[in-house]
């Protein structure tokens, strides 16, 4: 299980590092619009919060065994 958690953590960090870099390089308006789109839909907001808090990563670790 430790190996699965490590893999999921590395996936998470890689994906969010790339996304954060894109956010920093984009105009502030682009990033603001993306956040507004997320908050406009409660289901999307929940999914986003589960993902950024790494709670969703627990499901991913279970998928890997």
Buried (B, 14 or more C-beta within 10 A) or exposed (E): EEEBBEBBBEEBEEEBEEEEEEBEEEEEEEBEEBEEEBEEEEEEEEEBEBBEEBEBBEEBBEEEE
